Amino acid sequence: MKYFLILLVILLLNGSVSAQKNSMMIRISEIEIDSNYLEQYNKILKEESRASVKLEPGVISIYPMYQKDNPTQVRILEIYASREAYESHLKTQHFQEYKTTTLKMVKSLKLIDMEAIDMETMPKIFRKLKD
């Protein structure tokens, strides 16, 4: 979390938040997990998302969630500084390990590219979070 806040401060200080709007990549991953693997999958996903945010400067958010009434329905809010940061993320050891070890656990995967409506508010939202 600290690294994420540092990245946002750097973006703000450089006055590049509005410039980032055109290059930032935002995606929602909709994943259905086989219930037999749910606990194991969640453990692996948690490790991967933490490593991505901690180790990759271009990864702003990999925030996994599940539907409250249906925990096999996982959603991930992914925010990357750029398409290049996303492409780099796909090549990392921690992502490759996640992808290969969870392949049999995933029943379906849908990747939905998104666009921010109010990019200027994003830093304010994250600034409210405390470690």
Backbone atoms as SQL, in Angstrom:
CREATE TABLE atoms (id INTEGER PRIMARY KEY, chain TEXT, resi INTEGER, resn TEXT, atom TEXT, x REAL, y REAL, z REAL);
INSERT INTO atoms VALUES
  (1, 'A', 1, 'MET', 'N', 0.822, -1.198, 0.000),
  (2, 'A', 1, 'MET', 'CA', 0.000, 0.000, 0.000),
  (3, 'A', 1, 'MET', 'C', 0.863, 1.259, 0.000),
  (4, 'A', 2, 'LYS', 'N', 1.946, 1.208, 0.755),
  (5, 'A', 2, 'LYS', 'CA', 2.835, 2.371, 0.822),
  (6, 'A', 2, 'LYS', 'C', 3.404, 2.689, -0.557),
  (7, 'A', 3, 'TYR', 'N', 3.778, 1.637, -1.305),
  (8, 'A', 3, 'TYR', 'CA', 4.357, 1.849, -2.625),
  (9, 'A', 3, 'TYR', 'C', 3.339, 2.482, -3.570),
  (10, 'A', 4, 'PHE', 'N', 2.105, 2.069, -3.435),
  (11, 'A', 4, 'PHE', 'CA', 1.055, 2.623, -4.271),
  (12, 'A', 4, 'PHE', 'C', 0.886, 4.110, -3.985),
  (13, 'A', 5, 'LEU', 'N', 0.860, 4.480, -2.716),
  (14, 'A', 5, 'LEU', 'CA', 0.701, 5.886, -2.354),
  (15, 'A', 5, 'LEU', 'C', 1.891, 6.712, -2.833),
  (16, 'A', 6, 'ILE', 'N', 3.087, 6.141, -2.749),
  (17, 'A', 6, 'ILE', 'CA', 4.273, 6.840, -3.233),
  (18, 'A', 6, 'ILE', 'C', 4.150, 7.091, -4.728),
  (19, 'A', 7, 'LEU', 'N', 3.699, 6.084, -5.470),
  (20, 'A', 7, 'LEU', 'CA', 3.520, 6.238, -6.915),
  (21, 'A', 7, 'LEU', 'C', 2.517, 7.342, -7.223),
  (22, 'A', 8, 'LEU', 'N', 1.414, 7.384, -6.493),
  (23, 'A', 8, 'LEU', 'CA', 0.410, 8.418, -6.738),
  (24, 'A', 8, 'LEU', 'C', 0.965, 9.807, -6.441),
  (25, 'A', 9, 'VAL', 'N', 1.728, 9.943, -5.367),
  (26, 'A', 9, 'VAL', 'CA', 2.316, 11.239, -5.035),
  (27, 'A', 9, 'VAL', 'C', 3.266, 11.684, -6.145),
  (28, 'A', 10, 'ILE', 'N', 4.062, 10.752, -6.641),
  (29, 'A', 10, 'ILE', 'CA', 4.983, 11.078, -7.737),
  (30, 'A', 10, 'ILE', 'C', 4.204, 11.555, -8.954),
  (31, 'A', 11, 'LEU', 'N', 3.119, 10.854, -9.279),
  (32, 'A', 11, 'LEU', 'CA', 2.301, 11.266, -10.426),
  (33, 'A', 11, 'LEU', 'C', 1.726, 12.666, -10.225),
  (34, 'A', 12, 'LEU', 'N', 1.274, 12.932, -9.010),
  (35, 'A', 12, 'LEU', 'CA', 0.697, 14.249, -8.730),
  (36, 'A', 12, 'LEU', 'C', 1.757, 15.345, -8.797),
  (37, 'A', 13, 'LEU', 'N', 2.907, 15.070, -8.214),
  (38, 'A', 13, 'LEU', 'CA', 3.971, 16.073, -8.212),
  (39, 'A', 13, 'LEU', 'C', 4.469, 16.376, -9.621),
  (40, 'A', 14, 'ASN', 'N', 4.451, 15.400, -10.465),
  (41, 'A', 14, 'ASN', 'CA', 4.890, 15.611, -11.841),
  (42, 'A', 14, 'ASN', 'C', 3.778, 16.183, -12.715),
  (43, 'A', 15, 'GLY', 'N', 2.606, 16.347, -12.142),
  (44, 'A', 15, 'GLY', 'CA', 1.491, 16.898, -12.895),
  (45, 'A', 15, 'GLY', 'C', 1.054, 16.003, -14.043),
  (46, 'A', 16, 'SER', 'N', 1.279, 14.709, -13.875),
  (47, 'A', 16, 'SER', 'CA', 1.027, 13.817, -15.002),
  (48, 'A', 16, 'SER', 'C', -0.233, 12.977, -14.849),
  (49, 'A', 17, 'VAL', 'N', -1.041, 13.223, -13.845),
  (50, 'A', 17, 'VAL', 'CA', -2.249, 12.431, -13.682),
  (51, 'A', 17, 'VAL', 'C', -3.163, 12.569, -14.881),
  (52, 'A', 18, 'SER', 'N', -3.375, 13.780, -15.352),
  (53, 'A', 18, 'SER', 'CA', -4.242, 13.936, -16.515),
  (54, 'A', 18, 'SER', 'C', -3.599, 13.355, -17.763),
  (55, 'A', 19, 'ALA', 'N', -2.290, 13.421, -17.862),
  (56, 'A', 19, 'ALA', 'CA', -1.599, 12.821, -19.006),
  (57, 'A', 19, 'ALA', 'C', -1.700, 11.306, -18.948),
  (58, 'A', 20, 'GLN', 'N', -1.755, 10.748, -17.742),
  (59, 'A', 20, 'GLN', 'CA', -1.858, 9.299, -17.583),
  (60, 'A', 20, 'GLN', 'C', -3.191, 8.766, -18.101),
  (61, 'A', 21, 'LYS', 'N', -4.208, 9.606, -18.133),
  (62, 'A', 21, 'LYS', 'CA', -5.536, 9.142, -18.532),
  (63, 'A', 21, 'LYS', 'C', -5.497, 8.438, -19.880),
  (64, 'A', 22, 'ASN', 'N', -4.731, 8.961, -20.812),
  (65, 'A', 22, 'ASN', 'CA', -4.686, 8.373, -22.132),
  (66, 'A', 22, 'ASN', 'C', -3.880, 7.083, -22.170),
  (67, 'A', 23, 'SER', 'N', -2.906, 6.926, -21.281),
  (68, 'A', 23, 'SER', 'CA', -2.063, 5.747, -21.341),
  (69, 'A', 23, 'SER', 'C', -2.393, 4.706, -20.283),
  (70, 'A', 24, 'MET', 'N', -3.096, 5.069, -19.235),
  (71, 'A', 24, 'MET', 'CA', -3.415, 4.135, -18.166),
  (72, 'A', 24, 'MET', 'C', -4.334, 3.031, -18.685),
  (73, 'A', 25, 'MET', 'N', -4.092, 1.819, -18.219),
  (74, 'A', 25, 'MET', 'CA', -4.913, 0.679, -18.608),
  (75, 'A', 25, 'MET', 'C', -5.698, 0.201, -17.397),
  (76, 'A', 26, 'ILE', 'N', -7.012, 0.128, -17.551),
  (77, 'A', 26, 'ILE', 'CA', -7.896, -0.305, -16.467),
  (78, 'A', 26, 'ILE', 'C', -8.686, -1.496, -16.972),
  (79, 'A', 27, 'ARG', 'N', -8.776, -2.511, -16.129),
  (80, 'A', 27, 'ARG', 'CA', -9.458, -3.740, -16.542),
  (81, 'A', 27, 'ARG', 'C', -10.146, -4.355, -15.338),
  (82, 'A', 28, 'ILE', 'N', -11.256, -5.020, -15.612),
  (83, 'A', 28, 'ILE', 'CA', -11.909, -5.862, -14.609),
  (84, 'A', 28, 'ILE', 'C', -11.847, -7.286, -15.129),
  (85, 'A', 29, 'SER', 'N', -11.299, -8.165, -14.316),
  (86, 'A', 29, 'SER', 'CA', -11.270, -9.582, -14.656),
  (87, 'A', 29, 'SER', 'C', -12.417, -10.266, -13.925),
  (88, 'A', 30, 'GLU', 'N', -13.238, -10.967, -14.682),
  (89, 'A', 30, 'GLU', 'CA', -14.332, -11.755, -14.103),
  (90, 'A', 30, 'GLU', 'C', -13.928, -13.216, -14.188),
  (91, 'A', 31, 'ILE', 'N', -13.781, -13.855, -13.036),
  (92, 'A', 31, 'ILE', 'CA', -13.260, -15.217, -12.979),
  (93, 'A', 31, 'ILE', 'C', -14.217, -16.094, -12.175),
  (94, 'A', 32, 'GLU', 'N', -14.497, -17.261, -12.717),
  (95, 'A', 32, 'GLU', 'CA', -15.262, -18.258, -11.971),
  (96, 'A', 32, 'GLU', 'C', -14.309, -19.384, -11.594),
  (97, 'A', 33, 'ILE', 'N', -14.287, -19.718, -10.306),
  (98, 'A', 33, 'ILE', 'CA', -13.365, -20.718, -9.778),
  (99, 'A', 33, 'ILE', 'C', -14.120, -21.999, -9.449),
  (100, 'A', 34, 'ASP', 'N', -13.497, -23.118, -9.748),
  (101, 'A', 34, 'ASP', 'CA', -14.030, -24.418, -9.348),
  (102, 'A', 34, 'ASP', 'C', -14.044, -24.452, -7.823),
  (103, 'A', 35, 'SER', 'N', -15.186, -24.730, -7.231),
  (104, 'A', 35, 'SER', 'CA', -15.335, -24.681, -5.770),
  (105, 'A', 35, 'SER', 'C', -14.385, -25.635, -5.055),
  (106, 'A', 36, 'ASN', 'N', -13.956, -26.696, -5.708),
  (107, 'A', 36, 'ASN', 'CA', -13.014, -27.642, -5.097),
  (108, 'A', 36, 'ASN', 'C', -11.645, -27.015, -4.848),
  (109, 'A', 37, 'TYR', 'N', -11.345, -25.936, -5.548),
  (110, 'A', 37, 'TYR', 'CA', -10.036, -25.303, -5.451),
  (111, 'A', 37, 'TYR', 'C', -10.086, -23.910, -4.838),
  (112, 'A', 38, 'LEU', 'N', -11.223, -23.487, -4.344),
  (113, 'A', 38, 'LEU', 'CA', -11.408, -22.087, -3.949),
  (114, 'A', 38, 'LEU', 'C', -10.384, -21.601, -2.926),
  (115, 'A', 39, 'GLU', 'N', -10.178, -22.333, -1.864),
  (116, 'A', 39, 'GLU', 'CA', -9.232, -21.894, -0.823),
  (117, 'A', 39, 'GLU', 'C', -7.810, -21.802, -1.383),
  (118, 'A', 40, 'GLN', 'N', -7.407, -22.791, -2.141),
  (119, 'A', 40, 'GLN', 'CA', -6.074, -22.815, -2.734),
  (120, 'A', 40, 'GLN', 'C', -5.913, -21.661, -3.736),
  (121, 'A', 41, 'TYR', 'N', -6.939, -21.446, -4.562),
  (122, 'A', 41, 'TYR', 'CA', -6.885, -20.364, -5.544),
  (123, 'A', 41, 'TYR', 'C', -6.741, -19.006, -4.854),
  (124, 'A', 42, 'ASN', 'N', -7.555, -18.758, -3.846),
  (125, 'A', 42, 'ASN', 'CA', -7.504, -17.475, -3.146),
  (126, 'A', 42, 'ASN', 'C', -6.132, -17.212, -2.536),
  (127, 'A', 43, 'LYS', 'N', -5.506, -18.227, -1.999),
  (128, 'A', 43, 'LYS', 'CA', -4.164, -18.086, -1.422),
  (129, 'A', 43, 'LYS', 'C', -3.160, -17.687, -2.503),
  (130, 'A', 44, 'ILE', 'N', -3.203, -18.356, -3.641),
  (131, 'A', 44, 'ILE', 'CA', -2.277, -18.061, -4.737),
  (132, 'A', 44, 'ILE', 'C', -2.530, -16.662, -5.294),
  (133, 'A', 45, 'LEU', 'N', -3.802, -16.303, -5.483),
  (134, 'A', 45, 'LEU', 'CA', -4.150, -14.981, -6.001),
  (135, 'A', 45, 'LEU', 'C', -3.690, -13.873, -5.057),
  (136, 'A', 46, 'LYS', 'N', -3.880, -14.071, -3.782),
  (137, 'A', 46, 'LYS', 'CA', -3.468, -13.076, -2.797),
  (138, 'A', 46, 'LYS', 'C', -1.958, -12.845, -2.872),
  (139, 'A', 47, 'GLU', 'N', -1.184, -13.912, -2.973),
  (140, 'A', 47, 'GLU', 'CA', 0.275, -13.796, -3.084),
  (141, 'A', 47, 'GLU', 'C', 0.665, -13.061, -4.365),
  (142, 'A', 48, 'GLU', 'N', 0.021, -13.410, -5.468),
  (143, 'A', 48, 'GLU', 'CA', 0.347, -12.792, -6.755),
  (144, 'A', 48, 'GLU', 'C', 0.000, -11.310, -6.766),
  (145, 'A', 49, 'SER', 'N', -1.161, -10.955, -6.262),
  (146, 'A', 49, 'SER', 'CA', -1.567, -9.546, -6.287),
  (147, 'A', 49, 'SER', 'C', -0.649, -8.704, -5.407),
  (148, 'A', 50, 'ARG', 'N', -0.275, -9.225, -4.255),
  (149, 'A', 50, 'ARG', 'CA', 0.644, -8.492, -3.370),
  (150, 'A', 50, 'ARG', 'C', 2.005, -8.306, -4.021),
  (151, 'A', 51, 'ALA', 'N', 2.522, -9.370, -4.630),
  (152, 'A', 51, 'ALA', 'CA', 3.835, -9.286, -5.288),
  (153, 'A', 51, 'ALA', 'C', 3.797, -8.276, -6.431),
  (154, 'A', 52, 'SER', 'N', 2.727, -8.277, -7.207),
  (155, 'A', 52, 'SER', 'CA', 2.619, -7.375, -8.355),
  (156, 'A', 52, 'SER', 'C', 2.658, -5.918, -7.926),
  (157, 'A', 53, 'VAL', 'N', 1.880, -5.577, -6.909),
  (158, 'A', 53, 'VAL', 'CA', 1.829, -4.191, -6.443),
  (159, 'A', 53, 'VAL', 'C', 3.150, -3.794, -5.782),
  (160, 'A', 54, 'LYS', 'N', 3.751, -4.717, -5.051),
  (161, 'A', 54, 'LYS', 'CA', 4.994, -4.417, -4.338),
  (162, 'A', 54, 'LYS', 'C', 6.195, -4.306, -5.282),
  (163, 'A', 55, 'LEU', 'N', 6.281, -5.201, -6.256),
  (164, 'A', 55, 'LEU', 'CA', 7.496, -5.313, -7.062),
  (165, 'A', 55, 'LEU', 'C', 7.462, -4.563, -8.389),
  (166, 'A', 56, 'GLU', 'N', 6.280, -4.229, -8.878),
  (167, 'A', 56, 'GLU', 'CA', 6.176, -3.636, -10.211),
  (168, 'A', 56, 'GLU', 'C', 5.694, -2.187, -10.121),
  (169, 'A', 57, 'PRO', 'N', 6.552, -1.228, -10.444),
  (170, 'A', 57, 'PRO', 'CA', 6.159, 0.184, -10.359),
  (171, 'A', 57, 'PRO', 'C', 4.975, 0.537, -11.261),
  (172, 'A', 58, 'GLY', 'N', 4.788, -0.156, -12.359),
  (173, 'A', 58, 'GLY', 'CA', 3.697, 0.141, -13.286),
  (174, 'A', 58, 'GLY', 'C', 2.370, -0.475, -12.905),
  (175, 'A', 59, 'VAL', 'N', 2.358, -1.306, -11.876),
  (176, 'A', 59, 'VAL', 'CA', 1.109, -1.899, -11.398),
  (177, 'A', 59, 'VAL', 'C', 0.573, -1.002, -10.292),
  (178, 'A', 60, 'ILE', 'N', -0.524, -0.327, -10.575),
  (179, 'A', 60, 'ILE', 'CA', -1.135, 0.572, -9.601),
  (180, 'A', 60, 'ILE', 'C', -2.083, -0.195, -8.693),
  (181, 'A', 61, 'SER', 'N', -2.830, -1.139, -9.282),
  (182, 'A', 61, 'SER', 'CA', -3.788, -1.904, -8.498),
  (183, 'A', 61, 'SER', 'C', -4.000, -3.276, -9.113),
  (184, 'A', 62, 'ILE', 'N', -3.927, -4.274, -8.287),
  (185, 'A', 62, 'ILE', 'CA', -4.493, -5.588, -8.595),
  (186, 'A', 62, 'ILE', 'C', -5.257, -5.929, -7.326),
  (187, 'A', 63, 'TYR', 'N', -6.540, -5.631, -7.372),
  (188, 'A', 63, 'TYR', 'CA', -7.380, -5.710, -6.180),
  (189, 'A', 63, 'TYR', 'C', -8.429, -6.799, -6.351),
  (190, 'A', 64, 'PRO', 'N', -8.157, -7.998, -5.798),
  (191, 'A', 64, 'PRO', 'CA', -9.105, -9.103, -5.945),
  (192, 'A', 64, 'PRO', 'C', -10.260, -9.009, -4.950),
  (193, 'A', 65, 'MET', 'N', -11.434, -9.426, -5.423),
  (194, 'A', 65, 'MET', 'CA', -12.653, -9.448, -4.615),
  (195, 'A', 65, 'MET', 'C', -13.468, -10.668, -5.027),
  (196, 'A', 66, 'TYR', 'N', -14.470, -11.007, -4.228),
  (197, 'A', 66, 'TYR', 'CA', -15.412, -12.051, -4.636),
  (198, 'A', 66, 'TYR', 'C', -16.831, -11.598, -4.302),
  (199, 'A', 67, 'GLN', 'N', -17.780, -12.190, -5.006),
  (200, 'A', 67, 'GLN', 'CA', -19.174, -11.859, -4.735),
  (201, 'A', 67, 'GLN', 'C', -19.551, -12.431, -3.372),
  (202, 'A', 68, 'LYS', 'N', -20.117, -11.598, -2.552),
  (203, 'A', 68, 'LYS', 'CA', -20.430, -11.967, -1.170),
  (204, 'A', 68, 'LYS', 'C', -21.265, -13.239, -1.081),
  (205, 'A', 69, 'ASP', 'N', -22.260, -13.374, -1.938),
  (206, 'A', 69, 'ASP', 'CA', -23.149, -14.536, -1.899),
  (207, 'A', 69, 'ASP', 'C', -22.682, -15.688, -2.778),
  (208, 'A', 70, 'ASN', 'N', -21.580, -15.492, -3.482),
  (209, 'A', 70, 'ASN', 'CA', -21.081, -16.534, -4.370),
  (210, 'A', 70, 'ASN', 'C', -19.556, -16.417, -4.473),
  (211, 'A', 71, 'PRO', 'N', -18.835, -16.953, -3.501),
  (212, 'A', 71, 'PRO', 'CA', -17.386, -16.752, -3.431),
  (213, 'A', 71, 'PRO', 'C', -16.588, -17.355, -4.583),
  (214, 'A', 72, 'THR', 'N', -17.188, -18.178, -5.399),
  (215, 'A', 72, 'THR', 'CA', -16.468, -18.710, -6.561),
  (216, 'A', 72, 'THR', 'C', -16.429, -17.699, -7.702),
  (217, 'A', 73, 'GLN', 'N', -17.171, -16.607, -7.569),
  (218, 'A', 73, 'GLN', 'CA', -17.174, -15.529, -8.563),
  (219, 'A', 73, 'GLN', 'C', -16.213, -14.436, -8.104),
  (220, 'A', 74, 'VAL', 'N', -15.031, -14.459, -8.675),
  (221, 'A', 74, 'VAL', 'CA', -13.957, -13.535, -8.296),
  (222, 'A', 74, 'VAL', 'C', -13.896, -12.398, -9.306),
  (223, 'A', 75, 'ARG', 'N', -13.650, -11.210, -8.820),
  (224, 'A', 75, 'ARG', 'CA', -13.445, -10.043, -9.679),
  (225, 'A', 75, 'ARG', 'C', -12.145, -9.383, -9.256),
  (226, 'A', 76, 'ILE', 'N', -11.385, -8.913, -10.234),
  (227, 'A', 76, 'ILE', 'CA', -10.129, -8.232, -9.938),
  (228, 'A', 76, 'ILE', 'C', -10.138, -6.887, -10.642),
  (229, 'A', 77, 'LEU', 'N', -9.929, -5.823, -9.872),
  (230, 'A', 77, 'LEU', 'CA', -9.747, -4.497, -10.436),
  (231, 'A', 77, 'LEU', 'C', -8.261, -4.331, -10.709),
  (232, 'A', 78, 'GLU', 'N', -7.908, -4.236, -11.986),
  (233, 'A', 78, 'GLU', 'CA', -6.512, -4.101, -12.393),
  (234, 'A', 78, 'GLU', 'C', -6.312, -2.703, -12.972),
  (235, 'A', 79, 'ILE', 'N', -5.329, -1.997, -12.452),
  (236, 'A', 79, 'ILE', 'CA', -4.984, -0.683, -12.988),
  (237, 'A', 79, 'ILE', 'C', -3.475, -0.664, -13.217),
  (238, 'A', 80, 'TYR', 'N', -3.100, -0.367, -14.445),
  (239, 'A', 80, 'TYR', 'CA', -1.691, -0.311, -14.838),
  (240, 'A', 80, 'TYR', 'C', -1.384, 1.106, -15.330),
  (241, 'A', 81, 'ALA', 'N', -0.159, 1.552, -15.110),
  (242, 'A', 81, 'ALA', 'CA', 0.247, 2.887, -15.537),
  (243, 'A', 81, 'ALA', 'C', 0.184, 3.020, -17.058),
  (244, 'A', 82, 'SER', 'N', 0.345, 1.908, -17.765),
  (245, 'A', 82, 'SER', 'CA', 0.338, 1.938, -19.228),
  (246, 'A', 82, 'SER', 'C', 0.140, 0.534, -19.775),
  (247, 'A', 83, 'ARG', 'N', -0.093, 0.444, -21.055),
  (248, 'A', 83, 'ARG', 'CA', -0.178, -0.858, -21.730),
  (249, 'A', 83, 'ARG', 'C', 1.159, -1.596, -21.593),
  (250, 'A', 84, 'GLU', 'N', 2.259, -0.844, -21.661),
  (251, 'A', 84, 'GLU', 'CA', 3.586, -1.444, -21.527),
  (252, 'A', 84, 'GLU', 'C', 3.764, -2.059, -20.138),
  (253, 'A', 85, 'ALA', 'N', 3.266, -1.391, -19.116),
  (254, 'A', 85, 'ALA', 'CA', 3.355, -1.933, -17.755),
  (255, 'A', 85, 'ALA', 'C', 2.570, -3.235, -17.652),
  (256, 'A', 86, 'TYR', 'N', 1.416, -3.280, -18.304),
  (257, 'A', 86, 'TYR', 'CA', 0.612, -4.509, -18.330),
  (258, 'A', 86, 'TYR', 'C', 1.364, -5.626, -19.039),
  (259, 'A', 87, 'GLU', 'N', 1.922, -5.329, -20.208),
  (260, 'A', 87, 'GLU', 'CA', 2.672, -6.332, -20.970),
  (261, 'A', 87, 'GLU', 'C', 3.862, -6.841, -20.160),
  (262, 'A', 88, 'SER', 'N', 4.527, -5.954, -19.457),
  (263, 'A', 88, 'SER', 'CA', 5.651, -6.344, -18.603),
  (264, 'A', 88, 'SER', 'C', 5.173, -7.243, -17.463),
  (265, 'A', 89, 'HIS', 'N', 4.029, -6.903, -16.880),
  (266, 'A', 89, 'HIS', 'CA', 3.447, -7.692, -15.788),
  (267, 'A', 89, 'HIS', 'C', 3.211, -9.138, -16.229),
  (268, 'A', 90, 'LEU', 'N', 2.725, -9.317, -17.440),
  (269, 'A', 90, 'LEU', 'CA', 2.436, -10.666, -17.936),
  (270, 'A', 90, 'LEU', 'C', 3.680, -11.546, -18.016),
  (271, 'A', 91, 'LYS', 'N', 4.839, -10.940, -18.097),
  (272, 'A', 91, 'LYS', 'CA', 6.093, -11.687, -18.238),
  (273, 'A', 91, 'LYS', 'C', 6.784, -11.979, -16.907),
  (274, 'A', 92, 'THR', 'N', 6.265, -11.422, -15.806),
  (275, 'A', 92, 'THR', 'CA', 6.930, -11.601, -14.515),
  (276, 'A', 92, 'THR', 'C', 6.803, -13.037, -14.031),
  (277, 'A', 93, 'GLN', 'N', 7.769, -13.436, -13.225),
  (278, 'A', 93, 'GLN', 'CA', 7.763, -14.787, -12.680),
  (279, 'A', 93, 'GLN', 'C', 6.530, -15.034, -11.807),
  (280, 'A', 94, 'HIS', 'N', 6.174, -14.044, -10.963),
  (281, 'A', 94, 'HIS', 'CA', 5.037, -14.264, -10.072),
  (282, 'A', 94, 'HIS', 'C', 3.725, -14.390, -10.843),
  (283, 'A', 95, 'PHE', 'N', 3.555, -13.633, -11.934),
  (284, 'A', 95, 'PHE', 'CA', 2.331, -13.785, -12.716),
  (285, 'A', 95, 'PHE', 'C', 2.322, -15.126, -13.448),
  (286, 'A', 96, 'GLN', 'N', 3.440, -15.498, -14.044),
  (287, 'A', 96, 'GLN', 'CA', 3.518, -16.772, -14.760),
  (288, 'A', 96, 'GLN', 'C', 3.239, -17.949, -13.817),
  (289, 'A', 97, 'GLU', 'N', 3.746, -17.866, -12.597),
  (290, 'A', 97, 'GLU', 'CA', 3.484, -18.913, -11.608),
  (291, 'A', 97, 'GLU', 'C', 1.995, -18.962, -11.257),
  (292, 'A', 98, 'TYR', 'N', 1.401, -17.793, -11.036),
  (293, 'A', 98, 'TYR', 'CA', -0.039, -17.725, -10.761),
  (294, 'A', 98, 'TYR', 'C', -0.827, -18.358, -11.908),
  (295, 'A', 99, 'LYS', 'N', -0.511, -17.960, -13.126),
  (296, 'A', 99, 'LYS', 'CA', -1.255, -18.410, -14.303),
  (297, 'A', 99, 'LYS', 'C', -1.163, -19.927, -14.470),
  (298, 'A', 100, 'THR', 'N', 0.027, -20.470, -14.340),
  (299, 'A', 100, 'THR', 'CA', 0.194, -21.908, -14.564),
  (300, 'A', 100, 'THR', 'C', -0.364, -22.747, -13.421),
  (301, 'A', 101, 'THR', 'N', -0.222, -22.290, -12.181),
  (302, 'A', 101, 'THR', 'CA', -0.701, -23.101, -11.054),
  (303, 'A', 101, 'THR', 'C', -2.212, -23.037, -10.871),
  (304, 'A', 102, 'THR', 'N', -2.861, -22.015, -11.397),
  (305, 'A', 102, 'THR', 'CA', -4.318, -21.892, -11.217),
  (306, 'A', 102, 'THR', 'C', -5.121, -22.299, -12.452),
  (307, 'A', 103, 'LEU', 'N', -4.437, -22.694, -13.506),
  (308, 'A', 103, 'LEU', 'CA', -5.110, -22.994, -14.772),
  (309, 'A', 103, 'LEU', 'C', -6.255, -23.994, -14.600),
  (310, 'A', 104, 'LYS', 'N', -6.027, -25.074, -13.866),
  (311, 'A', 104, 'LYS', 'CA', -7.055, -26.101, -13.673),
  (312, 'A', 104, 'LYS', 'C', -8.164, -25.652, -12.722),
  (313, 'A', 105, 'MET', 'N', -7.936, -24.569, -11.980),
  (314, 'A', 105, 'MET', 'CA', -8.898, -24.093, -10.989),
  (315, 'A', 105, 'MET', 'C', -9.930, -23.143, -11.587),
  (316, 'A', 106, 'VAL', 'N', -9.598, -22.546, -12.719),
  (317, 'A', 106, 'VAL', 'CA', -10.440, -21.521, -13.334),
  (318, 'A', 106, 'VAL', 'C', -11.422, -22.157, -14.305),
  (319, 'A', 107, 'LYS', 'N', -12.707, -21.949, -14.029),
  (320, 'A', 107, 'LYS', 'CA', -13.747, -22.467, -14.924),
  (321, 'A', 107, 'LYS', 'C', -14.013, -21.509, -16.075),
  (322, 'A', 108, 'SER', 'N', -13.932, -20.206, -15.797),
  (323, 'A', 108, 'SER', 'CA', -14.120, -19.215, -16.861),
  (324, 'A', 108, 'SER', 'C', -13.374, -17.936, -16.499),
  (325, 'A', 109, 'LEU', 'N', -12.996, -17.215, -17.553),
  (326, 'A', 109, 'LEU', 'CA', -12.273, -15.960, -17.397),
  (327, 'A', 109, 'LEU', 'C', -12.731, -14.997, -18.472),
  (328, 'A', 110, 'LYS', 'N', -13.112, -13.802, -18.045),
  (329, 'A', 110, 'LYS', 'CA', -13.505, -12.749, -18.980),
  (330, 'A', 110, 'LYS', 'C', -12.754, -11.485, -18.586),
  (331, 'A', 111, 'LEU', 'N', -12.054, -10.900, -19.542),
  (332, 'A', 111, 'LEU', 'CA', -11.301, -9.670, -19.308),
  (333, 'A', 111, 'LEU', 'C', -12.040, -8.504, -19.941),
  (334, 'A', 112, 'ILE', 'N', -12.371, -7.513, -19.137),
  (335, 'A', 112, 'ILE', 'CA', -13.163, -6.379, -19.602),
  (336, 'A', 112, 'ILE', 'C', -12.331, -5.103, -19.467),
  (337, 'A', 113, 'ASP', 'N', -11.953, -4.522, -20.593),
  (338, 'A', 113, 'ASP', 'CA', -11.215, -3.265, -20.566),
  (339, 'A', 113, 'ASP', 'C', -12.167, -2.121, -20.248),
  (340, 'A', 114, 'MET', 'N', -11.710, -1.213, -19.399),
  (341, 'A', 114, 'MET', 'CA', -12.530, -0.111, -18.908),
  (342, 'A', 114, 'MET', 'C', -11.830, 1.218, -19.193),
  (343, 'A', 115, 'GLU', 'N', -12.605, 2.305, -19.106),
  (344, 'A', 115, 'GLU', 'CA', -12.083, 3.669, -19.180),
  (345, 'A', 115, 'GLU', 'C', -12.578, 4.427, -17.953),
  (346, 'A', 116, 'ALA', 'N', -11.713, 5.222, -17.362),
  (347, 'A', 116, 'ALA', 'CA', -12.084, 6.019, -16.197),
  (348, 'A', 116, 'ALA', 'C', -12.977, 7.179, -16.627),
  (349, 'A', 117, 'ILE', 'N', -13.989, 7.448, -15.846),
  (350, 'A', 117, 'ILE', 'CA', -14.861, 8.598, -16.094),
  (351, 'A', 117, 'ILE', 'C', -14.302, 9.843, -15.417),
  (352, 'A', 118, 'ASP', 'N', -13.768, 9.668, -14.203),
  (353, 'A', 118, 'ASP', 'CA', -13.279, 10.808, -13.429),
  (354, 'A', 118, 'ASP', 'C', -11.872, 10.507, -12.911),
  (355, 'A', 119, 'MET', 'N', -10.908, 10.624, -13.787),
  (356, 'A', 119, 'MET', 'CA', -9.519, 10.314, -13.460),
  (357, 'A', 119, 'MET', 'C', -8.958, 11.220, -12.366),
  (358, 'A', 120, 'GLU', 'N', -9.420, 12.453, -12.305),
  (359, 'A', 120, 'GLU', 'CA', -8.887, 13.395, -11.327),
  (360, 'A', 120, 'GLU', 'C', -9.228, 12.998, -9.890),
  (361, 'A', 121, 'THR', 'N', -10.311, 12.265, -9.689),
  (362, 'A', 121, 'THR', 'CA', -10.717, 11.866, -8.343),
  (363, 'A', 121, 'THR', 'C', -9.949, 10.642, -7.846),
  (364, 'A', 122, 'MET', 'N', -9.389, 9.851, -8.759),
  (365, 'A', 122, 'MET', 'CA', -8.724, 8.612, -8.357),
  (366, 'A', 122, 'MET', 'C', -7.675, 8.814, -7.268),
  (367, 'A', 123, 'PRO', 'N', -6.751, 9.757, -7.382),
  (368, 'A', 123, 'PRO', 'CA', -5.755, 9.924, -6.306),
  (369, 'A', 123, 'PRO', 'C', -6.394, 10.279, -4.965),
  (370, 'A', 124, 'LYS', 'N', -7.491, 11.025, -4.986),
  (371, 'A', 124, 'LYS', 'CA', -8.166, 11.400, -3.739),
  (372, 'A', 124, 'LYS', 'C', -8.785, 10.182, -3.065),
  (373, 'A', 125, 'ILE', 'N', -9.312, 9.272, -3.853),
  (374, 'A', 125, 'ILE', 'CA', -9.911, 8.053, -3.300),
  (375, 'A', 125, 'ILE', 'C', -8.843, 7.257, -2.570),
  (376, 'A', 126, 'PHE', 'N', -7.728, 7.008, -3.238),
  (377, 'A', 126, 'PHE', 'CA', -6.690, 6.184, -2.646),
  (378, 'A', 126, 'PHE', 'C', -5.974, 6.885, -1.494),
  (379, 'A', 127, 'ARG', 'N', -5.931, 8.183, -1.509),
  (380, 'A', 127, 'ARG', 'CA', -5.277, 8.931, -0.439),
  (381, 'A', 127, 'ARG', 'C', -5.999, 8.745, 0.890),
  (382, 'A', 128, 'LYS', 'N', -7.282, 8.450, 0.841),
  (383, 'A', 128, 'LYS', 'CA', -8.066, 8.281, 2.063),
  (384, 'A', 128, 'LYS', 'C', -7.729, 6.978, 2.794),
  (385, 'A', 129, 'LEU', 'N', -7.119, 6.033, 2.108),
  (386, 'A', 129, 'LEU', 'CA', -6.776, 4.764, 2.727),
  (387, 'A', 129, 'LEU', 'C', -5.563, 4.902, 3.628),
  (388, 'A', 130, 'LYS', 'N', -5.593, 4.229, 4.726),
  (389, 'A', 130, 'LYS', 'CA', -4.476, 4.226, 5.667),
  (390, 'A', 130, 'LYS', 'C', -3.993, 2.777, 5.818),
  (391, 'A', 131, 'ASP', 'N', -2.679, 2.623, 5.967),
  (392, 'A', 131, 'ASP', 'CA', -2.126, 1.275, 6.209),
  (393, 'A', 131, 'ASP', 'C', -2.512, 0.778, 7.575);
